[in-house]
């Protein structure tokens, strides 16, 4: 099962449990970043080097929901 987009793109969990997991993921990443910024950067670099691009984009999409950003260009 894939966490998926919070806005319903493709497959994924659009439930309160899915939202809970997304909040937890963002919180954990923020804690890691606050405790050790260099370690956090190394974690990101290692994921970029070791994972394929689709997995990286899907993971970021599911955690951040960047597909419906309120930022306009």
CHARMM-style PDB file with segment names, atoms N, HN, CA, C and O in Angstrom:
ATOM      1  N   UNK     1       0.845  -1.171   0.000  1.00  0.00      PROA
ATOM      2  CA  UNK     1       0.000   0.000   0.000  1.00  0.00      PROA
ATOM      3  C   UNK     1       0.895   1.239   0.000  1.00  0.00      PROA
ATOM      4  O   UNK     1       1.924   1.277   0.673  1.00  0.00      PROA
ATOM      5  N   UNK     2       0.491   2.234  -0.753  1.00  0.00      PROA
ATOM      6  HN  UNK     2      -0.345   2.203  -1.300  1.00  0.00      PROA
ATOM      7  CA  UNK     2       1.264   3.467  -0.892  1.00  0.00      PROA
ATOM      8  C   UNK     2       0.493   4.588  -0.219  1.00  0.00      PROA
ATOM      9  O   UNK     2      -0.729   4.661  -0.348  1.00  0.00      PROA
ATOM     10  N   UNK     3       1.186   5.461   0.496  1.00  0.00      PROA
ATOM     11  HN  UNK     3       2.179   5.402   0.601  1.00  0.00      PROA
ATOM     12  CA  UNK     3       0.526   6.568   1.181  1.00  0.00      PROA
ATOM     13  C   UNK     3      -0.200   7.465   0.183  1.00  0.00      PROA
ATOM     14  O   UNK     3      -1.341   7.861   0.419  1.00  0.00      PROA
ATOM     15  N   UNK     4       0.446   7.782  -0.912  1.00  0.00      PROA
ATOM     16  HN  UNK     4       1.373   7.461  -1.104  1.00  0.00      PROA
ATOM     17  CA  UNK     4      -0.198   8.553  -1.972  1.00  0.00      PROA
ATOM     18  C   UNK     4      -0.415  10.016  -1.640  1.00  0.00      PROA
ATOM     19  O   UNK     4      -0.069  10.486  -0.556  1.00  0.00      PROA
ATOM     20  N   UNK     5      -0.990  10.718  -2.588  1.00  0.00      PROA
ATOM     21  HN  UNK     5      -1.271  10.336  -3.469  1.00  0.00      PROA
ATOM     22  CA  UNK     5      -1.209  12.159  -2.497  1.00  0.00      PROA
ATOM     23  C   UNK     5      -2.364  12.490  -1.553  1.00  0.00      PROA
ATOM     24  O   UNK     5      -3.385  11.803  -1.570  1.00  0.00      PROA
ATOM     25  N   UNK     6      -2.220  13.528  -0.732  1.00  0.00      PROA
ATOM     26  HN  UNK     6      -1.390  14.086  -0.717  1.00  0.00      PROA
ATOM     27  CA  UNK     6      -3.319  13.925   0.144  1.00  0.00      PROA
ATOM     28  C   UNK     6      -4.490  14.536  -0.619  1.00  0.00      PROA
ATOM     29  O   UNK     6      -5.574  14.699  -0.059  1.00  0.00      PROA
ATOM     30  N   UNK     7      -4.282  14.878  -1.894  1.00  0.00      PROA
ATOM     31  HN  UNK     7      -3.402  14.746  -2.349  1.00  0.00      PROA
ATOM     32  CA  UNK     7      -5.327  15.516  -2.691  1.00  0.00      PROA
ATOM     33  C   UNK     7      -6.007  14.548  -3.645  1.00  0.00      PROA
ATOM     34  O   UNK     7      -6.882  14.951  -4.412  1.00  0.00      PROA
ATOM     35  N   UNK     8      -5.621  13.287  -3.610  1.00  0.00      PROA
ATOM     36  HN  UNK     8      -4.911  12.960  -2.987  1.00  0.00      PROA
ATOM     37  CA  UNK     8      -6.300  12.268  -4.396  1.00  0.00      PROA
ATOM     38  C   UNK     8      -5.706  11.947  -5.749  1.00  0.00      PROA
ATOM     39  O   UNK     8      -6.347  11.267  -6.551  1.00  0.00      PROA
ATOM     40  N   UNK     9      -4.512  12.411  -6.026  1.00  0.00      PROA
ATOM     41  HN  UNK     9      -3.991  12.963  -5.375  1.00  0.00      PROA
ATOM     42  CA  UNK     9      -3.864  12.041  -7.287  1.00  0.00      PROA
ATOM     43  C   UNK     9      -3.570  10.541  -7.275  1.00  0.00      PROA
ATOM     44  O   UNK     9      -2.983  10.025  -6.324  1.00  0.00      PROA
ATOM     45  N   UNK    10      -3.976   9.854  -8.326  1.00  0.00      PROA
ATOM     46  HN  UNK    10      -4.453  10.274  -9.098  1.00  0.00      PROA
ATOM     47  CA  UNK    10      -3.700   8.418  -8.470  1.00  0.00      PROA
ATOM     48  C   UNK    10      -4.188   7.640  -7.258  1.00  0.00      PROA
ATOM     49  O   UNK    10      -5.226   7.967  -6.683  1.00  0.00      PROA
ATOM     50  N   UNK    11      -3.449   6.622  -6.873  1.00  0.00      PROA
ATOM     51  HN  UNK    11      -2.605   6.356  -7.340  1.00  0.00      PROA
ATOM     52  CA  UNK    11      -3.828   5.794  -5.730  1.00  0.00      PROA
ATOM     53  C   UNK    11      -3.247   6.386  -4.459  1.00  0.00      PROA
ATOM     54  O   UNK    11      -2.294   7.164  -4.503  1.00  0.00      PROA
ATOM     55  N   UNK    12      -3.817   6.018  -3.349  1.00  0.00      PROA
ATOM     56  HN  UNK    12      -4.591   5.386  -3.314  1.00  0.00      PROA
ATOM     57  CA  UNK    12      -3.281   6.466  -2.078  1.00  0.00      PROA
ATOM     58  C   UNK    12      -4.357   6.524  -1.017  1.00  0.00      PROA
ATOM     59  O   UNK    12      -5.526   6.235  -1.274  1.00  0.00      PROA
ATOM     60  N   UNK    13      -3.947   6.898   0.170  1.00  0.00      PROA
ATOM     61  HN  UNK    13      -2.997   7.133   0.379  1.00  0.00      PROA
ATOM     62  CA  UNK    13      -4.847   6.970   1.311  1.00  0.00      PROA
ATOM     63  C   UNK    13      -5.355   8.396   1.494  1.00  0.00      PROA
ATOM     64  O   UNK    13      -4.589   9.294   1.843  1.00  0.00      PROA
ATOM     65  N   UNK    14      -6.632   8.596   1.261  1.00  0.00      PROA
ATOM     66  HN  UNK    14      -7.254   7.866   0.977  1.00  0.00      PROA
ATOM     67  CA  UNK    14      -7.256   9.890   1.528  1.00  0.00      PROA
ATOM     68  C   UNK    14      -8.157   9.710   2.736  1.00  0.00      PROA
ATOM     69  O   UNK    14      -9.373   9.888   2.654  1.00  0.00      PROA
ATOM     70  N   UNK    15      -7.554   9.361   3.838  1.00  0.00      PROA
ATOM     71  HN  UNK    15      -6.567   9.216   3.904  1.00  0.00      PROA
ATOM     72  CA  UNK    15      -8.290   9.097   5.070  1.00  0.00      PROA
ATOM     73  C   UNK    15      -7.619   9.835   6.206  1.00  0.00      PROA
ATOM     74  O   UNK    15      -6.541  10.408   6.044  1.00  0.00      PROA
ATOM     75  N   UNK    16      -8.264   9.815   7.353  1.00  0.00      PROA
ATOM     76  HN  UNK    16      -9.140   9.350   7.485  1.00  0.00      PROA
ATOM     77  CA  UNK    16      -7.654  10.447   8.525  1.00  0.00      PROA
ATOM     78  C   UNK    16      -6.366   9.716   8.913  1.00  0.00      PROA
ATOM     79  O   UNK    16      -5.434  10.340   9.419  1.00  0.00      PROA
ATOM     80  N   UNK    17      -6.302   8.403   8.681  1.00  0.00      PROA
ATOM     81  HN  UNK    17      -7.059   7.895   8.270  1.00  0.00      PROA
ATOM     82  CA  UNK    17      -5.078   7.657   8.968  1.00  0.00      PROA
ATOM     83  C   UNK    17      -3.949   8.098   8.039  1.00  0.00      PROA
ATOM     84  O   UNK    17      -2.809   8.251   8.476  1.00  0.00      PROA
ATOM     85  N   UNK    18      -4.263   8.302   6.763  1.00  0.00      PROA
ATOM     86  HN  UNK    18      -5.189   8.177   6.408  1.00  0.00      PROA
ATOM     87  CA  UNK    18      -3.265   8.787   5.814  1.00  0.00      PROA
ATOM     88  C   UNK    18      -2.765  10.169   6.196  1.00  0.00      PROA
ATOM     89  O   UNK    18      -1.566  10.439   6.140  1.00  0.00      PROA
ATOM     90  N   UNK    19      -3.692  11.050   6.587  1.00  0.00      PROA
ATOM     91  HN  UNK    19      -4.667  10.831   6.632  1.00  0.00      PROA
ATOM     92  CA  UNK    19      -3.301  12.395   7.019  1.00  0.00      PROA
ATOM     93  C   UNK    19      -2.416  12.329   8.260  1.00  0.00      PROA
ATOM     94  O   UNK    19      -1.440  13.071   8.376  1.00  0.00      PROA
ATOM     95  N   UNK    20      -2.764  11.429   9.193  1.00  0.00      PROA
ATOM     96  HN  UNK    20      -3.557  10.827   9.098  1.00  0.00      PROA
ATOM     97  CA  UNK    20      -1.963  11.249  10.399  1.00  0.00      PROA
ATOM     98  C   UNK    20      -0.539  10.829  10.046  1.00  0.00      PROA
ATOM     99  O   UNK    20       0.424  11.359  10.599  1.00  0.00      PROA
ATOM    100  N   UNK    21      -0.409   9.876   9.124  1.00  0.00      PROA
ATOM    101  HN  UNK    21      -1.192   9.445   8.675  1.00  0.00      PROA
ATOM    102  CA  UNK    21       0.918   9.403   8.719  1.00  0.00      PROA
ATOM    103  C   UNK    21       1.716  10.496   8.020  1.00  0.00      PROA
ATOM    104  O   UNK    21       2.929  10.591   8.206  1.00  0.00      PROA
ATOM    105  N   UNK    22       1.049  11.324   7.216  1.00  0.00      PROA
ATOM    106  HN  UNK    22       0.063  11.247   7.065  1.00  0.00      PROA
ATOM    107  CA  UNK    22       1.747  12.436   6.552  1.00  0.00      PROA
ATOM    108  C   UNK    22       2.265  13.442   7.570  1.00  0.00      PROA
ATOM    109  O   UNK    22       3.394  13.920   7.459  1.00  0.00      PROA
ATOM    110  N   UNK    23       1.441  13.763   8.562  1.00  0.00      PROA
ATOM    111  HN  UNK    23       0.524  13.375   8.653  1.00  0.00      PROA
ATOM    112  CA  UNK    23       1.865  14.692   9.617  1.00  0.00      PROA
ATOM    113  C   UNK    23       3.040  14.105  10.381  1.00  0.00      PROA
ATOM    114  O   UNK    23       4.006  14.808  10.676  1.00  0.00      PROA
ATOM    115  N   UNK    24       2.962  12.826  10.700  1.00  0.00      PROA
ATOM    116  HN  UNK    24       2.178  12.255  10.460  1.00  0.00      PROA
ATOM    117  CA  UNK    24       4.067  12.167  11.410  1.00  0.00      PROA
ATOM    118  C   UNK    24       5.349  12.210  10.587  1.00  0.00      PROA
ATOM    119  O   UNK    24       6.419  12.494  11.125  1.00  0.00      PROA
ATOM    120  N   UNK    25       5.254  11.932   9.300  1.00  0.00      PROA
ATOM    121  HN  UNK    25       4.384  11.701   8.864  1.00  0.00      PROA
ATOM    122  CA  UNK    25       6.439  11.951   8.434  1.00  0.00      PROA
ATOM    123  C   UNK    25       7.056  13.340   8.404  1.00  0.00      PROA
ATOM    124  O   UNK    25       8.273  13.479   8.526  1.00  0.00      PROA
ATOM    125  N   UNK    26       6.226  14.380   8.240  1.00  0.00      PROA
ATOM    126  HN  UNK    26       5.237  14.267   8.140  1.00  0.00      PROA
ATOM    127  CA  UNK    26       6.753  15.755   8.226  1.00  0.00      PROA
ATOM    128  C   UNK    26       7.375  16.117   9.567  1.00  0.00      PROA
ATOM    129  O   UNK    26       8.412  16.778   9.614  1.00  0.00      PROA
ATOM    130  N   UNK    27       6.746  15.686  10.655  1.00  0.00      PROA
ATOM    131  HN  UNK    27       5.903  15.149  10.617  1.00  0.00      PROA
ATOM    132  CA  UNK    27       7.268  15.976  11.993  1.00  0.00      PROA
ATOM    133  C   UNK    27       8.613  15.301  12.212  1.00  0.00      PROA
ATOM    134  O   UNK    27       9.545  15.923  12.722  1.00  0.00      PROA
ATOM    135  N   UNK    28       8.720  14.044  11.834  1.00  0.00      PROA
ATOM    136  HN  UNK    28       7.963  13.539  11.420  1.00  0.00      PROA
ATOM    137  CA  UNK    28       9.980  13.312  11.998  1.00  0.00      PROA
ATOM    138  C   UNK    28      11.088  13.954  11.175  1.00  0.00      PROA
ATOM    139  O   UNK    28      12.209  14.115  11.659  1.00  0.00      PROA
ATOM    140  N   UNK    29      10.781  14.321   9.937  1.00  0.00      PROA
ATOM    141  HN  UNK    29       9.871  14.190   9.544  1.00  0.00      PROA
ATOM    142  CA  UNK    29      11.791  14.982   9.099  1.00  0.00      PROA
ATOM    143  C   UNK    29      12.212  16.323   9.699  1.00  0.00      PROA
ATOM    144  O   UNK    29      13.391  16.673   9.662  1.00  0.00      PROA
ATOM    145  N   UNK    30      11.262  17.072  10.248  1.00  0.00      PROA
ATOM    146  HN  UNK    30      10.304  16.788  10.278  1.00  0.00      PROA
ATOM    147  CA  UNK    30      11.591  18.358  10.876  1.00  0.00      PROA
ATOM    148  C   UNK    30      12.469  18.160  12.109  1.00  0.00      PROA
ATOM    149  O   UNK    30      13.388  18.944  12.347  1.00  0.00      PROA
ATOM    150  N   UNK    31      12.195  17.129  12.884  1.00  0.00      PROA
ATOM    151  HN  UNK    31      11.448  16.493  12.690  1.00  0.00      PROA
ATOM    152  CA  UNK    31      13.006  16.845  14.075  1.00  0.00      PROA
ATOM    153  C   UNK    31      14.423  16.458  13.674  1.00  0.00      PROA
ATOM    154  O   UNK    31      15.392  16.946  14.256  1.00  0.00      PROA
ATOM    155  N   UNK    32      14.545  15.585  12.684  1.00  0.00      PROA
ATOM    156  HN  UNK    32      13.758  15.189  12.211  1.00  0.00      PROA
ATOM    157  CA  UNK    32      15.876  15.193  12.208  1.00  0.00      PROA
ATOM    158  C   UNK    32      16.635  16.422  11.727  1.00  0.00      PROA
ATOM    159  O   UNK    32      17.817  16.581  12.032  1.00  0.00      PROA
ATOM    160  N   UNK    33      15.966  17.290  10.980  1.00  0.00      PROA
ATOM    161  HN  UNK    33      15.006  17.162  10.732  1.00  0.00      PROA
ATOM    162  CA  UNK    33      16.607  18.508  10.464  1.00  0.00      PROA
ATOM    163  C   UNK    33      17.049  19.424  11.600  1.00  0.00      PROA
ATOM    164  O   UNK    33      18.148  19.977  11.558  1.00  0.00      PROA
ATOM    165  N   UNK    34      16.204  19.588  12.610  1.00  0.00      PROA
ATOM    166  HN  UNK    34      15.311  19.139  12.644  1.00  0.00      PROA
ATOM    167  CA  UNK    34      16.532  20.470  13.733  1.00  0.00      PROA
ATOM    168  C   UNK    34      17.695  19.922  14.556  1.00  0.00      PROA
ATOM    169  O   UNK    34      18.562  20.683  14.986  1.00  0.00      PROA
ATOM    170  N   UNK    35      17.721  18.609  14.776  1.00  0.00      PROA
ATOM    171  HN  UNK    35      17.017  17.990  14.427  1.00  0.00      PROA
ATOM    172  CA  UNK    35      18.763  17.997  15.597  1.00  0.00      PROA
ATOM    173  C   UNK    35      20.106  17.963  14.881  1.00  0.00      PROA
ATOM    174  O   UNK    35      21.144  18.232  15.485  1.00  0.00      PROA
ATOM    175  N   UNK    36      20.085  17.634  13.592  1.00  0.00      PROA
ATOM    176  HN  UNK    36      19.242  17.416  13.101  1.00  0.00      PROA
ATOM    177  CA  UNK    36      21.341  17.464  12.851  1.00  0.00      PROA
ATOM    178  C   UNK    36      21.147  17.862  11.392  1.00  0.00      PROA
ATOM    179  O   UNK    36      20.798  17.027  10.557  1.00  0.00      PROA
ATOM    180  N   UNK    37      21.372  19.132  11.088  1.00  0.00      PROA
ATOM    181  HN  UNK    37      21.656  19.810  11.766  1.00  0.00      PROA
ATOM    182  CA  UNK    37      21.163  19.623   9.730  1.00  0.00      PROA
ATOM    183  C   UNK    37      22.080  18.935   8.726  1.00  0.00      PROA
ATOM    184  O   UNK    37      21.657  18.622   7.613  1.00  0.00      PROA
ATOM    185  N   UNK    38      23.321  18.699   9.107  1.00  0.00      PROA
ATOM    186  HN  UNK    38      23.665  18.953  10.011  1.00  0.00      PROA
ATOM    187  CA  UNK    38      24.250  18.018   8.196  1.00  0.00      PROA
ATOM    188  C   UNK    38      23.821  16.570   7.953  1.00  0.00      PROA
ATOM    189  O   UNK    38      23.867  16.085   6.822  1.00  0.00      PROA
ATOM    190  N   UNK    39      23.409  15.889   9.011  1.00  0.00      PROA
ATOM    191  HN  UNK    39      23.372  16.283   9.930  1.00  0.00      PROA
ATOM    192  CA  UNK    39      22.929  14.518   8.871  1.00  0.00      PROA
ATOM    193  C   UNK    39      21.675  14.443   8.016  1.00  0.00      PROA
ATOM    194  O   UNK    39      21.504  13.508   7.234  1.00  0.00      PROA
ATOM    195  N   UNK    40      20.802  15.427   8.166  1.00  0.00      PROA
ATOM    196  HN  UNK    40      20.941  16.186   8.801  1.00  0.00      PROA
ATOM    197  CA  UNK    40      19.592  15.493   7.353  1.00  0.00      PROA
ATOM    198  C   UNK    40      19.947  15.668   5.881  1.00  0.00      PROA
ATOM    199  O   UNK    40      19.375  15.011   5.012  1.00  0.00      PROA
ATOM    200  N   UNK    41      20.891  16.555   5.611  1.00  0.00      PROA
ATOM    201  HN  UNK    41      21.357  17.090   6.316  1.00  0.00      PROA
ATOM    202  CA  UNK    41      21.337  16.779   4.229  1.00  0.00      PROA
ATOM    203  C   UNK    41      21.948  15.503   3.653  1.00  0.00      PROA
ATOM    204  O   UNK    41      21.703  15.161   2.497  1.00  0.00      PROA
ATOM    205  N   UNK    42      22.741  14.804   4.459  1.00  0.00      PROA
ATOM    206  HN  UNK    42      22.940  15.082   5.399  1.00  0.00      PROA
ATOM    207  CA  UNK    42      23.340  13.552   3.998  1.00  0.00      PROA
ATOM    208  C   UNK    42      22.265  12.494   3.730  1.00  0.00      PROA
ATOM    209  O   UNK    42      22.377  11.719   2.780  1.00  0.00      PROA
ATOM    210  N   UNK    43      21.229  12.463   4.564  1.00  0.00      PROA
ATOM    211  HN  UNK    43      21.138  13.092   5.336  1.00  0.00      PROA
ATOM    212  CA  UNK    43      20.112  11.540   4.363  1.00  0.00      PROA
ATOM    213  C   UNK    43      19.433  11.808   3.022  1.00  0.00      PROA
ATOM    214  O   UNK    43      19.153  10.876   2.268  1.00  0.00      PROA
ATOM    215  N   UNK    44      19.170  13.072   2.729  1.00  0.00      PROA
ATOM    216  HN  UNK    44      19.397  13.829   3.342  1.00  0.00      PROA
ATOM    217  CA  UNK    44      18.542  13.422   1.453  1.00  0.00      PROA
ATOM    218  C   UNK    44      19.433  13.063   0.272  1.00  0.00      PROA
ATOM    219  O   UNK    44      18.967  12.504  -0.721  1.00  0.00      PROA
ATOM    220  N   UNK    45      20.708  13.386   0.385  1.00  0.00      PROA
ATOM    221  HN  UNK    45      21.087  13.840   1.192  1.00  0.00      PROA
ATOM    222  CA  UNK    45      21.639  13.081  -0.706  1.00  0.00      PROA
ATOM    223  C   UNK    45      21.708  11.574  -0.940  1.00  0.00      PROA
ATOM    224  O   UNK    45      21.718  11.127  -2.087  1.00  0.00      PROA
ATOM    225  N   UNK    46      21.756  10.793   0.130  1.00  0.00      PROA
ATOM    226  HN  UNK    46      21.747  11.156   1.061  1.00  0.00      PROA
ATOM    227  CA  UNK    46      21.837   9.335  -0.042  1.00  0.00      PROA
ATOM    228  C   UNK    46      20.571   8.794  -0.706  1.00  0.00      PROA
ATOM    229  O   UNK    46      20.651   7.889  -1.536  1.00  0.00      PROA
ATOM    230  N   UNK    47      19.409   9.335  -0.354  1.00  0.00      PROA
ATOM    231  HN  UNK    47      19.344  10.071   0.321  1.00  0.00      PROA
ATOM    232  CA  UNK    47      18.171   8.904  -1.013  1.00  0.00      PROA
ATOM    233  C   UNK    47      18.168   9.293  -2.483  1.00  0.00      PROA
ATOM    234  O   UNK    47      17.721   8.520  -3.331  1.00  0.00      PROA
ATOM    235  N   UNK    48      18.657  10.473  -2.787  1.00  0.00      PROA
ATOM    236  HN  UNK    48      19.020  11.101  -2.099  1.00  0.00      PROA
ATOM    237  CA  UNK    48      18.721  10.919  -4.179  1.00  0.00      PROA
ATOM    238  C   UNK    48      19.652  10.024  -4.986  1.00  0.00      PROA
ATOM    239  O   UNK    48      19.364   9.693  -6.136  1.00  0.00      PROA
ATOM    240  N   UNK    49      20.765   9.635  -4.378  1.00  0.00      PROA
ATOM    241  HN  UNK    49      20.999   9.904  -3.444  1.00  0.00      PROA
ATOM    242  CA  UNK    49      21.742   8.796  -5.079  1.00  0.00      PROA
ATOM    243  C   UNK    49      21.280   7.348  -5.225  1.00  0.00      PROA
ATOM    244  O   UNK    49      21.611   6.691  -6.213  1.00  0.00      PROA
ATOM    245  N   UNK    50      20.513   6.840  -4.246  1.00  0.00      PROA
ATOM    246  HN  UNK    50      20.243   7.373  -3.444  1.00  0.00      PROA
ATOM    247  CA  UNK    50      20.185   5.420  -4.213  1.00  0.00      PROA
ATOM    248  C   UNK    50      18.810   5.063  -4.782  1.00  0.00      PROA
ATOM    249  O   UNK    50      18.607   3.926  -5.208  1.00  0.00      PROA
ATOM    250  N   UNK    51      17.881   5.987  -4.798  1.00  0.00      PROA
ATOM    251  HN  UNK    51      18.046   6.910  -4.452  1.00  0.00      PROA
ATOM    252  CA  UNK    51      16.518   5.686  -5.252  1.00  0.00      PROA
ATOM    253  C   UNK    51      16.318   6.164  -6.681  1.00  0.00      PROA
ATOM    254  O   UNK    51      17.006   7.069  -7.154  1.00  0.00      PROA
ATOM    255  N   UNK    52      15.368   5.541  -7.353  1.00  0.00      PROA
ATOM    256  HN  UNK    52      14.809   4.806  -6.969  1.00  0.00      PROA
ATOM    257  CA  UNK    52      15.065   6.041  -8.694  1.00  0.00      PROA
ATOM    258  C   UNK    52      14.198   7.292  -8.583  1.00  0.00      PROA
ATOM    259  O   UNK    52      13.568   7.530  -7.552  1.00  0.00      PROA
ATOM    260  N   UNK    53      14.170   8.071  -9.627  1.00  0.00      PROA
ATOM    261  HN  UNK    53      14.681   7.878 -10.464  1.00  0.00      PROA
ATOM    262  CA  UNK    53      13.520   9.380  -9.599  1.00  0.00      PROA
ATOM    263  C   UNK    53      12.027   9.276  -9.323  1.00  0.00      PROA
ATOM    264  O   UNK    53      11.468  10.143  -8.652  1.00  0.00      PROA
ATOM    265  N   UNK    54      11.370   8.235  -9.827  1.00  0.00      PROA
ATOM    266  HN  UNK    54      11.825   7.531 -10.373  1.00  0.00      PROA
ATOM    267  CA  UNK    54       9.931   8.101  -9.607  1.00  0.00      PROA
ATOM    268  C   UNK    54       9.612   7.883  -8.135  1.00  0.00      PROA
ATOM    269  O   UNK    54       8.643   8.444  -7.625  1.00  0.00      PROA
ATOM    270  N   UNK    55      10.411   7.078  -7.449  1.00  0.00      PROA
ATOM    271  HN  UNK    55      11.199   6.623  -7.863  1.00  0.00      PROA
ATOM    272  CA  UNK    55      10.205   6.845  -6.017  1.00  0.00      PROA
ATOM    273  C   UNK    55      10.407   8.145  -5.243  1.00  0.00      PROA
ATOM    274  O   UNK    55       9.633   8.451  -4.335  1.00  0.00      PROA
ATOM    275  N   UNK    56      11.441   8.911  -5.595  1.00  0.00      PROA
ATOM    276  HN  UNK    56      12.069   8.662  -6.332  1.00  0.00      PROA
ATOM    277  CA  UNK    56      11.694  10.184  -4.916  1.00  0.00      PROA
ATOM    278  C   UNK    56      10.537  11.155  -5.098  1.00  0.00      PROA
ATOM    279  O   UNK    56      10.080  11.766  -4.132  1.00  0.00      PROA
ATOM    280  N   UNK    57      10.065  11.301  -6.324  1.00  0.00      PROA
ATOM    281  HN  UNK    57      10.437  10.805  -7.109  1.00  0.00      PROA
ATOM    282  CA  UNK    57       8.969  12.230  -6.594  1.00  0.00      PROA
ATOM    283  C   UNK    57       7.688  11.765  -5.909  1.00  0.00      PROA
ATOM    284  O   UNK    57       6.971  12.580  -5.328  1.00  0.00      PROA
ATOM    285  N   UNK    58       7.391  10.469  -5.969  1.00  0.00      PROA
ATOM    286  HN  UNK    58       7.974   9.808  -6.441  1.00  0.00      PROA
ATOM    287  CA  UNK    58       6.189   9.948  -5.319  1.00  0.00      PROA
ATOM    288  C   UNK    58       6.239  10.153  -3.809  1.00  0.00      PROA
ATOM    289  O   UNK    58       5.226  10.479  -3.191  1.00  0.00      PROA
ATOM    290  N   UNK    59       7.411   9.962  -3.215  1.00  0.00      PROA
ATOM    291  HN  UNK    59       8.235   9.697  -3.717  1.00  0.00      PROA
ATOM    292  CA  UNK    59       7.556  10.158  -1.773  1.00  0.00      PROA
ATOM    293  C   UNK    59       7.341  11.619  -1.401  1.00  0.00      PROA
ATOM    294  O   UNK    59       6.583  11.920  -0.479  1.00  0.00      PROA
ATOM    295  N   UNK    60       8.003  12.527  -2.110  1.00  0.00      PROA
ATOM    296  HN  UNK    60       8.619  12.283  -2.858  1.00  0.00      PROA
ATOM    297  CA  UNK    60       7.813  13.958  -1.838  1.00  0.00      PROA
ATOM    298  C   UNK    60       6.369  14.381  -2.079  1.00  0.00      PROA
ATOM    299  O   UNK    60       5.816  15.177  -1.320  1.00  0.00      PROA
ATOM    300  N   UNK    61       5.765  13.855  -3.127  1.00  0.00      PROA
ATOM    301  HN  UNK    61       6.214  13.208  -3.744  1.00  0.00      PROA
ATOM    302  CA  UNK    61       4.376  14.168  -3.460  1.00  0.00      PROA
ATOM    303  C   UNK    61       3.444  13.729  -2.337  1.00  0.00      PROA
ATOM    304  O   UNK    61       2.539  14.471  -1.955  1.00  0.00      PROA
ATOM    305  N   UNK    62       3.661  12.524  -1.806  1.00  0.00      PROA
ATOM    306  HN  UNK    62       4.396  11.922  -2.117  1.00  0.00      PROA
ATOM    307  CA  UNK    62       2.772  12.015  -0.765  1.00  0.00      PROA
ATOM    308  C   UNK    62       2.923  12.765   0.552  1.00  0.00      PROA
ATOM    309  O   UNK    62       1.946  12.939   1.280  1.00  0.00      PROA
ATOM    310  N   UNK    63       4.127  13.208   0.862  1.00  0.00      PROA
ATOM    311  HN  UNK    63       4.921  13.067   0.270  1.00  0.00      PROA
ATOM    312  CA  UNK    63       4.361  13.895   2.138  1.00  0.00      PROA
ATOM    313  C   UNK    63       3.997  15.375   2.058  1.00  0.00      PROA
ATOM    314  O   UNK    63       3.434  15.928   3.002  1.00  0.00      PROA
ATOM    315  N   UNK    64       4.316  16.019   0.934  1.00  0.00      PROA
ATOM    316  HN  UNK    64       4.773  15.570   0.167  1.00  0.00      PROA
ATOM    317  CA  UNK    64       4.115  17.468   0.848  1.00  0.00      PROA
ATOM    318  C   UNK    64       2.848  17.879   0.118  1.00  0.00      PROA
ATOM    319  O   UNK    64       2.331  18.967   0.369  1.00  0.00      PROA
ATOM    320  N   UNK    65       2.332  17.048  -0.774  1.00  0.00      PROA
ATOM    321  HN  UNK    65       2.752  16.164  -0.978  1.00  0.00      PROA
ATOM    322  CA  UNK    65       1.171  17.433  -1.574  1.00  0.00      PROA
ATOM    323  C   UNK    65       1.465  18.600  -2.490  1.00  0.00      PROA
ATOM    324  O   UNK    65       0.620  19.475  -2.680  1.00  0.00      PROA
ATOM    325  N   UNK    66       2.672  18.618  -3.065  1.00  0.00      PROA
ATOM    326  HN  UNK    66       3.358  17.907  -2.910  1.00  0.00      PROA
ATOM    327  CA  UNK    66       3.103  19.761  -3.875  1.00  0.00      PROA
ATOM    328  C   UNK    66       2.270  19.973  -5.137  1.00  0.00      PROA
ATOM    329  O   UNK    66       2.377  21.024  -5.769  1.00  0.00      PROA
ATOM    330  N   UNK    67       1.452  19.011  -5.512  1.00  0.00      PROA
ATOM    331  HN  UNK    67       1.365  18.157  -4.999  1.00  0.00      PROA
ATOM    332  CA  UNK    67       0.661  19.132  -6.744  1.00  0.00      PROA
ATOM    333  C   UNK    67      -0.387  20.239  -6.660  1.00  0.00      PROA
ATOM    334  O   UNK    67      -0.844  20.738  -7.688  1.00  0.00      PROA
ATOM    335  N   UNK    68      -0.765  20.621  -5.452  1.00  0.00      PROA
ATOM    336  HN  UNK    68      -0.393  20.216  -4.617  1.00  0.00      PROA
ATOM    337  CA  UNK    68      -1.778  21.660  -5.279  1.00  0.00      PROA
ATOM    338  C   UNK    68      -1.235  22.814  -4.465  1.00  0.00      PROA
ATOM    339  O   UNK    68      -1.911  23.337  -3.578  1.00  0.00      PROA
ATOM    340  N   UNK    69      -0.043  23.197  -4.763  1.00  0.00      PROA
ATOM    341  HN  UNK    69       0.505  22.773  -5.484  1.00  0.00      PROA
ATOM    342  CA  UNK    69       0.588  24.308  -4.065  1.00  0.00      PROA
ATOM    343  C   UNK    69      -0.180  25.594  -4.341  1.00  0.00      PROA
ATOM    344  O   UNK    69      -0.647  25.824  -5.457  1.00  0.00      PROA
ATOM    345  N   UNK    70      -0.303  26.415  -3.330  1.00  0.00      PROA
ATOM    346  HN  UNK    70       0.076  26.228  -2.424  1.00  0.00      PROA
ATOM    347  CA  UNK    70      -0.982  27.700  -3.473  1.00  0.00      PROA
ATOM    348  C   UNK    70      -0.064  28.785  -4.014  1.00  0.00      PROA
ATOM    349  O   UNK    70      -0.474  29.937  -4.151  1.00  0.00      PROA
ATOM    350  N   UNK    71       1.167  28.423  -4.318  1.00  0.00      PROA
ATOM    351  HN  UNK    71       1.500  27.487  -4.206  1.00  0.00      PROA
ATOM    352  CA  UNK    71       2.126  29.386  -4.849  1.00  0.00      PROA
ATOM    353  C   UNK    71       1.826  29.596  -6.331  1.00  0.00      PROA
ATOM    354  O   UNK    71       1.738  28.636  -7.096  1.00  0.00      PROA
ATOM    355  N   UNK    72       1.672  30.840  -6.721  1.00  0.00      PROA
ATOM    356  HN  UNK    72       1.744  31.620  -6.099  1.00  0.00      PROA
ATOM    357  CA  UNK    72       1.433  31.142  -8.130  1.00  0.00      PROA
ATOM    358  C   UNK    72       2.644  31.835  -8.709  1.00  0.00      PROA
ATOM    359  O   UNK    72       3.350  32.565  -8.013  1.00  0.00      PROA
ATOM    360  N   UNK    73       2.881  31.602  -9.988  1.00  0.00      PROA
ATOM    361  HN  UNK    73       2.308  31.009 -10.553  1.00  0.00      PROA
ATOM    362  CA  UNK    73       4.079  32.134 -10.621  1.00  0.00      PROA
ATOM    363  C   UNK    73       3.868  33.380 -11.391  1.00  0.00      PROA
ATOM    364  OT1 UNK    73       4.814  33.917 -11.968  1.00  0.00      PROA
TER     365      UNK     73
END
